[in-house]
């Protein structure tokens, strides 16, 4: 993925001074945090699906 080019010098300066923690990459995220995120998302997906099934079975 190509890095985002700054629109002007002000935007570039703000990114350098304040920092931009999210540049569209997830490669640096620790495996543990990724796994927790996958578990949480999976839980809500399964909860949603079982709720739909429960609604239609009643």
MARROLO-500777 format. One record per residue (C-alpha): residue number from 1; residue in one letter; x, y, z. Coordinates in nm, 4 decimals. Example, Ala and Ser with C-alpha at 12.3 -4.5 7.8 and 13.67 -1.06 7.14 Angstrom:
    n  res         x         y         z
    1    A    1.2300   -0.4500    0.7800
    2    S    1.3670   -0.1060    0.7140
//
This chain:
    n  res         x         y         z
    1    X    0.0000    0.0000    0.0000
    2    X    0.1414    0.3357   -0.0976
    3    X    0.1992    0.5861    0.1803
    4    X   -0.0310    0.8872    0.1865
    5    X    0.1374    1.1912    0.0397
    6    X    0.0854    1.5128    0.2414
    7    X   -0.1446    1.7657    0.0788
    8    X    0.0793    2.0561    0.1745
    9    X    0.3669    2.1486    0.4075
   10    X    0.1322    2.2248    0.6978
   11    X   -0.0117    1.8731    0.6957
   12    X    0.3362    1.7257    0.6753
   13    X    0.4496    1.9411    0.9684
   14    X    0.1506    1.8405    1.1827
   15    X    0.2155    1.4716    1.1115
   16    X    0.5802    1.5106    1.2109
   17    X    0.5100    1.7115    1.5279
   18    X    0.2056    1.5318    1.6655
   19    X    0.2720    1.1965    1.5067
   20    X    0.0214    0.9829    1.3267
   21    X   -0.0057    0.6442    1.4994
   22    X   -0.2275    0.4912    1.2311
   23    X   -0.0882    0.4913    0.8810
   24    X   -0.3119    0.2129    0.7499
   25    X   -0.0803   -0.0690    0.8536
   26    X   -0.1574   -0.3451    1.0998
   27    X    0.1692   -0.5310    1.0632
   28    X    0.3119   -0.3781    1.3807
   29    X    0.0155   -0.4721    1.6005
   30    X    0.1097   -0.7399    1.8547
   31    X   -0.0426   -1.0851    1.7986
   32    X   -0.2134   -1.0847    2.1389
   33    X   -0.4062   -0.7669    2.0644
   34    X   -0.5039   -0.8991    1.7206
   35    X   -0.6326   -1.2221    1.8755
   36    X   -0.8362   -1.0355    2.1376
   37    X   -0.9899   -0.8260    1.8611
   38    X   -1.0738   -1.1344    1.6566
   39    X   -1.2359   -1.3001    1.9600
   40    X   -1.4466   -0.9933    2.0408
   41    X   -1.5613   -0.9475    1.6811
   42    X   -1.6376   -1.3194    1.6486
   43    X   -1.8389   -1.3126    1.9709
   44    X   -2.0591   -1.0295    1.8475
   45    X   -2.1074   -1.1921    1.5070
   46    X   -2.2140   -1.5208    1.6666
   47    X   -2.4392   -1.3316    1.9107
   48    X   -2.6044   -1.1473    1.6217
   49    X   -2.6573   -1.4662    1.4205
   50    X   -2.8030   -1.6573    1.7167
   51    X   -3.0324   -1.3627    1.7929
   52    X   -3.1625   -1.3660    1.4357
   53    X   -3.2152   -1.7410    1.4482
   54    X   -3.3959   -1.7074    1.7821
   55    X   -3.6244   -1.4365    1.6474
   56    X   -3.7231   -1.6391    1.3410
   57    X   -3.7776   -1.9635    1.5339
   58    X   -4.0284   -1.8077    1.7741
//
